[in-house]
Amino acid sequence: MPPADNVTVQIGGKAFEAWTEVEVSHSIDAFSTLTIKAPMEPDNSDFRSWFVPFSFAEMKAYVGGTEFFRGTMLGVEPECDASGRTVTVTAYAVPAVMGDCTLAYKAIPYEFHNVTTEEILRQVAGAFGVSVDLRTDLGGKIKKKAIDPAAVALEFLVRLVKERNAVLTNTPTGELLCWQSIKPGSPVGLLHQENIPKIRSRFSSQDYYSEVTGLGAKRRKQEGDPPHTEQNPFLRTVRRPLVFKVQNIEDGGGEISAKARLGRMFANMAVYELEDLPSWYIPDGSKLWERNTTVNVYAPNAMIYKEYEFLIRNVVFKENRNGRTTSLELALPGAFSGEIPKTLPWSDPQVTLS
C-alpha cells in the first residue's frame, strides 16, 4: 500500500496504531460510522485509557493524511474466547448525537415564527455545538413551526427538510450536511456482474404506490394549499394510493412535498447491494468511491437487464489483514431530489419515459 494511502486512527487526539480491522461507512441520508477491531490488552495502561465505556471520546480516521471521519466513541465491546481476545469499538459522526437526544430544556425557543427552514436547522444544530453545511435551497419562510420539547432533535429536522426534497448526513469533518441527490449523467464508471463478487437485490412491494397526494396544512382563518397528486408512471394497472399531510410550508408546498415523497418511494422500493469490491477506488483508479455519485451497472443475475445508472447511497470501506474491500448500496436515480427515473433496471431496454 502506498504511504500516501495509509489509514490512521486517532482516539482522543492520540494516534492508535494497533487496530487489526477498520471500517468506515458514509451515506447520503444517514450518519457516518467508524468501527475498529484490536487485540484486547487489559494489562496495558495505554489500552485501558483509550477504551473506556461511556467516555464518548473523539475519534478520527484519515486516509492519506486527509480527514475521512470525525465522530464520537459509542460502543466498546470486549470479547474473549478460545481463539483470542479482541475489542470492537464503534463511533458515530459528530451530529449523530441529535439522533439520541432532545434539545436541552429551553436551549432555544420551541416555536418558530416567520423563519426559514435553514434558520431552524442552524438553531437546532447550533444548540448541540454542530455547524451546518447547506448545499441545497430550502425555500422561503415558514409562518409557524413548533418542536415538541420531548422530541428527539434529529427526527424533527428530518421531517422538516424532507418536505424540501432534502436529506441530512454529515461531512467527513463533522458538520451537519443538508443536500439533495445528484442528477444522473456523469457516472464514475461501469461495473459488470463478472467483476462484482456479490450482488443482492431487495424489493419492497408494500412501499410502492400508484399515486402520492400531499394535502396542504390548514391554518387558522385561511385554507391550506390545494391537494397535489403525483402519479407513478410505472404502475398504471394497479391502484395503490397514498395520501399524507404537508406541514407548515409556504405556498406550493403540496406539490413540492408530493414530488419529494414519490422520489423517496423510489429510493426505498428497490435496493441493490454490491459487496466486497476488491478496491477502495472507482474503476479507473483515479479516486475513492463516494456517496452521492452515480455508477453504471450491468448484472442480469440481479435483474439489472441493461446497463443502468444508479445512485450510490451508501459506501462502506473496510481494511483488515486480507486487504481492502468496498461495499456499495445503490438506489434508483433521483431518489432524494424528487425526480422520477426514466426507466427501471428490470424494464425492457427499449422502454423509457420521454
VOPAGU-2260 file (C-alpha; in pm, 1 decimal, decimal comma):
REM VOPAGU-2260
SITE   aa  ch    i         X         Y         Z
SITE  MET   A    0       0,0       0,0       0,0
SITE  PRO   A    1     149,5     338,4     -93,0
SITE  PRO   A    2     233,2     551,8     213,7
SITE  ALA   A    3       7,2     828,3      79,3
SITE  ASP   A    4    -281,4     583,4     103,5
SITE  ASN   A    5    -235,4     476,2     464,6
SITE  VAL   A    6    -523,4     475,4     712,5
SITE  THR   A    7    -458,0     634,0    1050,8
SITE  VAL   A    8    -690,6     638,6    1350,2
SITE  GLN   A    9    -692,0     881,0    1641,6
SITE  ILE   A   10    -864,2     837,1    1977,6
SITE  GLY   A   11    -882,7    1142,9    2199,7
SITE  GLY   A   12    -628,0    1319,1    1980,7
SITE  LYS   A   13    -369,0    1039,4    2005,2
SITE  ALA   A   14    -273,9     804,2    1722,7
SITE  PHE   A   15    -387,0     444,6    1771,2
SITE  GLU   A   16    -191,2     205,1    1551,1
SITE  ALA   A   17    -275,8    -137,5    1694,6
SITE  TRP   A   18    -601,4    -189,3    1506,5
SITE  THR   A   19    -641,6    -507,3    1304,6
SITE  GLU   A   20    -954,2    -404,1    1115,7
SITE  VAL   A   21   -1109,4     -70,4    1029,0
SITE  GLU   A   22   -1441,2       4,4     862,5
SITE  VAL   A   23   -1588,3     342,1     765,7
SITE  SER   A   24   -1940,6     386,9     634,0
SITE  HIS   A   25   -2063,0     700,2     452,3
SITE  SER   A   26   -2422,8     757,1     338,9
SITE  ILE   A   27   -2632,8    1013,6     154,6
SITE  ASP   A   28   -2904,9    1014,7     419,9
SITE  ALA   A   29   -2758,0     864,1     737,8
SITE  PHE   A   30   -2468,0     948,8     963,7
SITE  SER   A   31   -2122,6     802,7     907,7
SITE  THR   A   32   -1979,7     536,4    1135,9
SITE  LEU   A   33   -1631,2     413,5    1220,5
SITE  THR   A   34   -1560,0      63,7    1353,6
SITE  ILE   A   35   -1220,1     -68,6    1457,9
SITE  LYS   A   36   -1107,0    -402,3    1599,3
SITE  ALA   A   37    -794,8    -451,7    1807,3
SITE  PRO   A   38    -634,4    -710,7    2035,6
SITE  MET   A   39    -763,3    -694,0    2393,2
SITE  GLU   A   40    -476,1    -588,0    2622,9
SITE  PRO   A   41    -623,2    -539,1    2972,9
SITE  ASP   A   42    -278,8    -514,9    3136,9
SITE  ASN   A   43    -169,5    -229,1    2908,5
SITE  SER   A   44    -232,1     108,5    3075,8
SITE  ASP   A   45    -250,0     289,5    2740,4
SITE  PHE   A   46    -509,2      41,7    2619,6
SITE  ARG   A   47    -718,7      95,7    2932,0
SITE  SER   A   48    -707,2     473,0    2888,6
SITE  TRP   A   49    -806,8     452,8    2520,2
SITE  PHE   A   50   -1105,6     222,6    2554,6
SITE  VAL   A   51   -1329,5     348,4    2834,3
SITE  PRO   A   52   -1702,7     270,0    2816,2
SITE  PHE   A   53   -1925,0     579,8    2815,2
SITE  SER   A   54   -1627,9     812,1    2762,8
SITE  PHE   A   55   -1768,4     948,5    2432,8
SITE  ALA   A   56   -1410,0    1019,7    2329,3
SITE  GLU   A   57   -1341,2    1194,2    1999,5
SITE  MET   A   58   -1237,3     957,5    1720,6
SITE  LYS   A   59   -1096,0    1045,2    1380,4
SITE  ALA   A   60    -982,6     850,0    1077,5
SITE  TYR   A   61    -757,3     972,7     798,8
SITE  VAL   A   62    -682,4     832,3     455,2
SITE  GLY   A   63    -358,2     957,8     306,7
SITE  GLY   A   64    -349,5    1238,0     562,6
SITE  THR   A   65    -695,9    1368,5     468,5
SITE  GLU   A   66    -963,1    1358,5     735,5
SITE  PHE   A   67   -1210,0    1086,9     643,9
SITE  PHE   A   68   -1422,5    1066,8     958,2
SITE  ARG   A   69   -1475,7    1267,1    1276,0
SITE  GLY   A   70   -1704,5    1146,7    1547,9
SITE  THR   A   71   -1767,9    1022,0    1898,3
SITE  MET   A   72   -1682,3     685,6    2052,7
SITE  LEU   A   73   -2000,7     498,8    2124,1
SITE  GLY   A   74   -1962,2     123,8    2170,5
SITE  VAL   A   75   -1675,5     -57,6    2343,2
SITE  GLU   A   76   -1725,0    -434,0    2324,3
SITE  PRO   A   77   -1455,9    -671,1    2454,0
SITE  GLU   A   78   -1480,8   -1037,9    2358,0
SITE  CYS   A   79   -1282,9   -1337,0    2477,6
SITE  ASP   A   80   -1297,5   -1698,2    2360,5
SITE  ALA   A   81   -1066,9   -1989,7    2287,5
SITE  SER   A   82    -933,1   -1819,1    1975,1
SITE  GLY   A   83    -820,4   -1499,7    2149,6
SITE  ARG   A   84    -917,3   -1163,3    2296,9
SITE  THR   A   85   -1044,9    -868,2    2093,9
SITE  VAL   A   86   -1221,4    -538,7    2144,1
SITE  THR   A   87   -1456,5    -381,6    1890,1
SITE  VAL   A   88   -1503,6      -5,4    1908,1
SITE  THR   A   89   -1767,7     190,6    1718,6
SITE  ALA   A   90   -1811,0     562,8    1671,4
SITE  TYR   A   91   -2071,2     775,1    1500,1
SITE  ALA   A   92   -2033,2    1114,0    1333,4
SITE  VAL   A   93   -2044,4    1428,7    1546,7
SITE  PRO   A   94   -2401,2    1536,0    1450,1
SITE  ALA   A   95   -2542,7    1189,9    1527,6
SITE  VAL   A   96   -2588,5    1290,7    1891,6
SITE  MET   A   97   -2902,1    1469,3    1770,9
SITE  GLY   A   98   -3049,8    1129,1    1690,2
SITE  ASP   A   99   -3019,5    1025,6    2055,8
SITE  CYS   A  100   -3110,4    1341,8    2243,5
SITE  THR   A  101   -3375,4    1607,6    2278,6
SITE  LEU   A  102   -3285,5    1972,2    2298,4
SITE  ALA   A  103   -3175,0    2081,9    2644,5
SITE  TYR   A  104   -3464,7    2242,1    2830,2
SITE  LYS   A  105   -3527,8    2589,1    2687,4
SITE  ALA   A  106   -3199,4    2582,7    2495,0
SITE  ILE   A  107   -3382,5    2762,5    2213,9
SITE  PRO   A  108   -3746,3    2875,0    2169,6
SITE  TYR   A  109   -3981,8    2584,0    2099,3
SITE  GLU   A  110   -4185,3    2785,6    1847,9
SITE  PHE   A  111   -4053,5    2945,3    1530,9
SITE  HIS   A  112   -4238,8    3227,3    1354,3
SITE  ASN   A  113   -4168,6    3363,3    1005,2
SITE  VAL   A  114   -3829,7    3197,7     972,8
SITE  THR   A  115   -3675,0    2985,6     700,3
SITE  THR   A  116   -3606,1    2614,8     723,5
SITE  GLU   A  117   -3236,7    2698,4     708,2
SITE  GLU   A  118   -3264,2    2921,6    1015,4
SITE  ILE   A  119   -3441,4    2647,8    1212,0
SITE  LEU   A  120   -3180,3    2394,6    1103,2
SITE  ARG   A  121   -2894,1    2614,2    1218,0
SITE  GLN   A  122   -3060,2    2697,7    1550,8
SITE  VAL   A  123   -3130,2    2336,4    1644,2
SITE  ALA   A  124   -2788,7    2208,9    1531,3
SITE  GLY   A  125   -2619,0    2502,8    1699,4
SITE  ALA   A  126   -2774,2    2403,5    2031,5
SITE  PHE   A  127   -2557,4    2089,8    2008,9
SITE  GLY   A  128   -2247,4    2281,7    1901,7
SITE  VAL   A  129   -2280,1    2147,9    1546,4
SITE  SER   A  130   -2229,8    2368,9    1240,4
SITE  VAL   A  131   -2430,3    2324,7     919,0
SITE  ASP   A  132   -2306,3    2274,9     563,4
SITE  LEU   A  133   -2605,1    2363,2     342,7
SITE  ARG   A  134   -2582,3    2256,7     -23,2
SITE  THR   A  135   -2941,3    2298,0    -140,6
SITE  ASP   A  136   -3217,3    2558,5    -140,4
SITE  LEU   A  137   -3462,1    2502,2     145,4
SITE  GLY   A  138   -3712,6    2761,5      28,7
SITE  GLY   A  139   -3874,2    3064,2     187,4
SITE  LYS   A  140   -4012,5    3146,2     528,7
SITE  ILE   A  141   -4243,3    2925,5     731,9
SITE  LYS   A  142   -4520,6    3111,7     913,2
SITE  LYS   A  143   -4515,6    2888,8    1219,1
SITE  LYS   A  144   -4336,5    2574,3    1329,6
SITE  ALA   A  145   -4307,9    2417,2    1673,6
SITE  ILE   A  146   -4087,3    2147,2    1818,3
SITE  ASP   A  147   -4208,5    1922,9    2097,7
SITE  PRO   A  148   -3966,9    1964,2    2392,9
SITE  ALA   A  149   -3970,1    1584,5    2432,2
SITE  ALA   A  150   -3897,1    1517,3    2062,8
SITE  VAL   A  151   -3562,4    1378,6    1951,6
SITE  ALA   A  152   -3395,0    1666,0    1768,6
SITE  LEU   A  153   -3296,1    1473,1    1456,5
SITE  GLU   A  154   -3645,9    1335,8    1396,6
SITE  PHE   A  155   -3778,6    1691,7    1394,5
SITE  LEU   A  156   -3511,1    1808,8    1149,4
SITE  VAL   A  157   -3550,7    1511,4     915,0
SITE  ARG   A  158   -3924,9    1574,3     886,0
SITE  LEU   A  159   -3857,4    1942,3     831,1
SITE  VAL   A  160   -3612,7    1907,1     541,4
SITE  LYS   A  161   -3762,2    1603,9     367,5
SITE  GLU   A  162   -4056,9    1815,8     250,5
SITE  ARG   A  163   -3799,7    2030,6      68,1
SITE  ASN   A  164   -3653,4    1729,4    -119,2
SITE  ALA   A  165   -3351,4    1733,3     111,4
SITE  VAL   A  166   -3179,7    1481,9     338,3
SITE  LEU   A  167   -2934,2    1505,4     627,0
SITE  THR   A  168   -2597,9    1342,7     684,0
SITE  ASN   A  169   -2253,1    1467,5     788,3
SITE  THR   A  170   -1932,4    1588,0     630,5
SITE  PRO   A  171   -1609,0    1395,1     698,9
SITE  THR   A  172   -1506,5    1675,6     937,1
SITE  GLY   A  173   -1822,0    1658,0    1148,3
SITE  GLU   A  174   -2060,0    1923,0    1016,4
SITE  LEU   A  175   -2430,5    1854,0     963,5
SITE  LEU   A  176   -2471,0    1825,3     584,9
SITE  CYS   A  177   -2803,3    1908,5     418,5
SITE  TRP   A  178   -2825,6    1827,6      46,7
SITE  GLN   A  179   -3006,4    1653,7    -238,6
SITE  SER   A  180   -2900,2    1359,7    -451,1
SITE  ILE   A  181   -2718,2    1449,6    -771,0
SITE  LYS   A  182   -2874,0    1424,0   -1113,9
SITE  PRO   A  183   -2770,0    1128,9   -1331,7
SITE  GLY   A  184   -2547,8    1181,6   -1632,7
SITE  SER   A  185   -2190,4    1158,8   -1502,6
SITE  PRO   A  186   -2130,7     801,8   -1379,6
SITE  VAL   A  187   -1790,5     727,3   -1228,4
SITE  GLY   A  188   -1759,2     401,8   -1420,1
SITE  LEU   A  189   -1917,5      73,7   -1526,0
SITE  LEU   A  190   -1941,7    -247,0   -1321,4
SITE  HIS   A  191   -2024,7    -580,6   -1488,1
SITE  GLN   A  192   -2157,7    -869,2   -1283,0
SITE  GLU   A  193   -1841,0   -1068,3   -1358,9
SITE  ASN   A  194   -1643,5    -808,9   -1159,4
SITE  ILE   A  195   -1880,8    -795,7    -861,4
SITE  PRO   A  196   -1802,0   -1065,5    -601,0
SITE  LYS   A  197   -2151,0   -1049,4    -450,5
SITE  ILE   A  198   -2465,8    -863,0    -553,0
SITE  ARG   A  199   -2808,7    -873,0    -394,6
SITE  SER   A  200   -3136,3    -706,3    -495,3
SITE  ARG   A  201   -3412,4    -624,6    -246,7
SITE  PHE   A  202   -3759,3    -506,6    -347,7
SITE  SER   A  203   -4022,4    -360,6    -111,3
SITE  SER   A  204   -4359,2    -402,0    -279,3
SITE  GLN   A  205   -4553,5    -263,1      16,6
SITE  ASP   A  206   -4369,7      68,4     -16,2
SITE  TYR   A  207   -4465,6     108,1    -383,1
SITE  TYR   A  208   -4763,1     330,3    -474,8
SITE  SER   A  209   -4950,2     422,2    -790,0
SITE  GLU   A  210   -5002,0     782,2    -678,5
SITE  VAL   A  211   -4899,2    1012,0    -395,0
SITE  THR   A  212   -5111,8    1307,8    -279,8
SITE  GLY   A  213   -4994,9    1585,7     -48,1
SITE  LEU   A  214   -5261,4    1773,1     149,9
SITE  GLY   A  215   -5164,6    2127,8     243,5
SITE  ALA   A  216   -5196,4    2215,0     612,0
SITE  LYS   A  217   -5494,0    2433,6     702,7
SITE  ARG   A  218   -5416,3    2742,9     904,8
SITE  ARG   A  219   -5647,8    2937,9    1128,8
SITE  LYS   A  220   -5885,2    3157,9     926,6
SITE  GLN   A  221   -5735,9    3050,3     595,6
SITE  GLU   A  222   -5725,5    2746,5     372,7
SITE  GLY   A  223   -5411,8    2547,7     313,7
SITE  ASP   A  224   -5258,9    2478,2     -26,6
SITE  PRO   A  225   -5476,8    2272,9    -262,3
SITE  PRO   A  226   -5401,3    1899,0    -272,7
SITE  HIS   A  227   -5141,8    1788,6    -524,8
SITE  THR   A  228   -5108,8    1438,8    -670,2
SITE  GLU   A  229   -4803,1    1287,7    -835,8
SITE  GLN   A  230   -4858,2     975,8   -1048,1
SITE  ASN   A  231   -4624,6     679,1   -1066,1
SITE  PRO   A  232   -4584,3     625,5   -1442,0
SITE  PHE   A  233   -4462,5     268,4   -1389,3
SITE  LEU   A  234   -4774,4     147,8   -1204,0
SITE  ARG   A  235   -5083,2     230,2   -1407,1
SITE  THR   A  236   -5267,5    -102,3   -1399,6
SITE  VAL   A  237   -5288,4    -136,4   -1019,0
SITE  ARG   A  238   -5433,1     123,6    -782,2
SITE  ARG   A  239   -5224,3     178,1    -467,1
SITE  PRO   A  240   -5282,5     538,3    -346,5
SITE  LEU   A  241   -5107,2     718,9     -62,2
SITE  VAL   A  242   -5228,4    1045,1      95,8
SITE  PHE   A  243   -5025,3    1240,1     350,8
SITE  LYS   A  244   -5039,3    1579,5     522,2
SITE  VAL   A  245   -4796,2    1858,1     437,5
SITE  GLN   A  246   -4692,6    2060,8     739,4
SITE  ASN   A  247   -4618,0    2433,4     752,0
SITE  ILE   A  248   -4466,1    2504,0     414,4
SITE  GLU   A  249   -4512,9    2815,4     204,5
SITE  ASP   A  250   -4745,1    2824,9     -96,1
SITE  GLY   A  251   -4679,9    2538,6    -335,6
SITE  GLY   A  252   -4572,6    2308,6     -54,7
SITE  GLY   A  253   -4817,8    2036,7    -154,0
SITE  GLU   A  254   -4658,2    1991,5    -495,1
SITE  ILE   A  255   -4301,9    2005,9    -363,1
SITE  SER   A  256   -4376,1    1757,1     -87,2
SITE  ALA   A  257   -4564,8    1515,8    -314,5
SITE  LYS   A  258   -4270,3    1504,4    -553,8
SITE  ALA   A  259   -4030,8    1453,2    -263,6
SITE  ARG   A  260   -4243,1    1170,1    -122,9
SITE  LEU   A  261   -4260,1     997,9    -461,4
SITE  GLY   A  262   -3883,2    1029,0    -500,2
SITE  ARG   A  263   -3822,6     872,1    -159,4
SITE  MET   A  264   -4058,6     592,3    -258,4
SITE  PHE   A  265   -3827,1     506,6    -547,2
SITE  ALA   A  266   -3530,9     523,9    -306,2
SITE  ASN   A  267   -3677,2     257,4     -79,7
SITE  MET   A  268   -3864,8      24,2    -314,9
SITE  ALA   A  269   -3552,1    -116,2    -481,6
SITE  VAL   A  270   -3210,7    -152,1    -318,2
SITE  TYR   A  271   -2901,7    -312,7    -470,4
SITE  GLU   A  272   -2611,1    -422,1    -252,2
SITE  LEU   A  273   -2270,9    -477,1    -411,8
SITE  GLU   A  274   -2031,7    -635,5    -163,6
SITE  ASP   A  275   -1657,8    -693,3    -138,0
SITE  LEU   A  276   -1539,2    -496,7    -441,1
SITE  PRO   A  277   -1160,2    -552,3    -425,4
SITE  SER   A  278   -1056,0    -186,3    -407,7
SITE  TRP   A  279   -1145,7     142,8    -241,0
SITE  TYR   A  280   -1120,9     313,1    -579,2
SITE  ILE   A  281   -1358,8     367,1    -869,8
SITE  PRO   A  282   -1295,1     155,0   -1183,5
SITE  ASP   A  283   -1037,0     387,1   -1339,9
SITE  GLY   A  284    -844,4     410,4   -1011,0
SITE  SER   A  285    -847,9     789,9   -1004,2
SITE  LYS   A  286   -1027,9     846,2    -672,3
SITE  LEU   A  287   -1207,0     678,6    -384,6
SITE  TRP   A  288   -1567,0     568,7    -415,5
SITE  GLU   A  289   -1804,5     840,9    -294,3
SITE  ARG   A  290   -2165,0     854,8    -180,9
SITE  ASN   A  291   -2395,3    1076,6    -386,8
SITE  THR   A  292   -2229,1     989,5    -714,6
SITE  THR   A  293   -2358,0     752,0    -980,4
SITE  VAL   A  294   -2227,4     431,2   -1134,5
SITE  ASN   A  295   -2341,7     219,4   -1428,0
SITE  VAL   A  296   -2410,9    -146,6   -1352,3
SITE  TYR   A  297   -2494,4    -439,7   -1580,6
SITE  ALA   A  298   -2592,4    -752,6   -1387,4
SITE  PRO   A  299   -2871,0    -966,5   -1537,6
SITE  ASN   A  300   -2836,4   -1213,4   -1249,0
SITE  ALA   A  301   -2958,5    -934,6   -1018,6
SITE  MET   A  302   -3240,4    -834,7   -1259,4
SITE  ILE   A  303   -3042,1    -542,7   -1397,7
SITE  TYR   A  304   -3109,8    -637,8   -1756,8
SITE  LYS   A  305   -2940,3    -339,8   -1918,1
SITE  GLU   A  306   -2659,7    -100,9   -1837,9
SITE  TYR   A  307   -2826,2     115,9   -1573,5
SITE  GLU   A  308   -2708,2     428,7   -1394,5
SITE  PHE   A  309   -2760,7     400,1   -1017,5
SITE  LEU   A  310   -2721,8     647,8    -735,4
SITE  ILE   A  311   -2462,6     543,4    -476,9
SITE  ARG   A  312   -2649,6     574,4    -148,0
SITE  ASN   A  313   -2401,8     413,9      93,2
SITE  VAL   A  314   -2030,9     330,9      73,2
SITE  VAL   A  315   -1856,1     102,9     323,0
SITE  PHE   A  316   -1474,5      94,4     322,0
SITE  LYS   A  317   -1307,7    -196,2     502,1
SITE  GLU   A  318    -946,1    -293,1     564,6
SITE  ASN   A  319    -803,5    -592,5     750,9
SITE  ARG   A  320    -524,8    -847,4     710,0
SITE  ASN   A  321    -695,2    -981,3     396,5
SITE  GLY   A  322    -673,5    -644,2     221,6
SITE  ARG   A  323    -922,0    -374,7     130,3
SITE  THR   A  324   -1279,8    -400,3       8,0
SITE  THR   A  325   -1565,0    -163,8     -71,2
SITE  SER   A  326   -1935,7    -235,9     -48,0
SITE  LEU   A  327   -2195,7     -15,8    -216,8
SITE  GLU   A  328   -2567,1      27,9    -161,9
SITE  LEU   A  329   -2734,2     158,7    -476,1
SITE  ALA   A  330   -3068,8     332,2    -526,1
SITE  LEU   A  331   -3261,0     443,3    -831,6
SITE  PRO   A  332   -3154,4     783,0    -970,2
SITE  GLY   A  333   -3341,1    1089,2    -845,9
SITE  ALA   A  334   -3426,1     913,3    -521,1
SITE  PHE   A  335   -3354,5    1213,6    -298,2
SITE  SER   A  336   -3426,1    1500,2    -535,1
SITE  GLY   A  337   -3794,5    1446,2    -611,0
SITE  GLU   A  338   -3732,5    1322,8    -964,9
SITE  ILE   A  339   -3874,4    1010,5   -1126,7
SITE  PRO   A  340   -3634,5     772,3   -1304,8
SITE  LYS   A  341   -3683,4     748,8   -1679,7
SITE  THR   A  342   -3674,1     369,7   -1672,6
SITE  LEU   A  343   -3631,3      80,8   -1428,6
SITE  PRO   A  344   -3345,5    -172,1   -1419,5
SITE  TRP   A  345   -3573,8    -466,2   -1497,0
SITE  SER   A  346   -3778,4    -290,7   -1767,4
SITE  ASP   A  347   -3748,4    -369,0   -2136,9
SITE  PRO   A  348   -3433,3    -187,5   -2256,9
SITE  GLN   A  349   -3639,8     -13,5   -2523,3
SITE  VAL   A  350   -3893,5     131,2   -2276,9
SITE  THR   A  351   -3816,5     472,3   -2126,8
SITE  LEU   A  352   -4021,1     775,0   -2027,5
SITE  SER   A  353   -3997,8    1065,9   -2265,6
